[in-house]
Structures are given as C-alpha cells and as structure tokens.
C-alpha cells in the first residue's frame, strides 16, 4: 500500500532529500537543484510554499526511492 503524500513546501522537500544523501547545488529562478554522487539525474524542486502532490511523487520516482523511504527520512 502506497503512503499518502503530504502537502509540503519546497524547502521541506529539499531537507528530506538532503537526509537521503542529495545535496543542494544551486537555485535557478524558483527552482532548487539537487545532485547526488553516483546518480545521473538531478532533482529540480520548486521553491513554493506548497508543492503539488504529483510533482513531489515524480521527484521521488526520479530519485529512485519509494514514498515510504522519503517520508521516513
């Protein structure tokens, strides 16, 4: 059973990904860019007060983790 995705701010999302080994490298406009050593992909997190659930779900999928892994970070 997939966990329900909460509504989170962009900065809260970045904080969670940082606990999972991603690091903030730069901000371009309203998007914060995260990278992880050994990963080919970058994550582009919108710096919004509320990030759409679908956007967060896609970021989690791109990062190659489960929703539960993300929420437990």
C-alpha positions, 0 to 999 in steps of 0.5 A: 500500500502506497503512503499518502503524500503530504502537502509540503513546501519546497524547502521541506522537500529539499531537507528530506532529500538532503537526509537521503544523501542529495545535496543542494547545488544551486537555485535557478529562478524558483527552482532548487537543484539537487545532485547526488554522487553516483546518480545521473539525474538531478532533482529540480524542486520548486521553491513554493510554499506548497508543492503539488502532490504529483510533482513531489511523487515524480521527484521521488520516482526520479530519485529512485526511492519509494514514498515510504523511504522519503517520508521516513527520512 
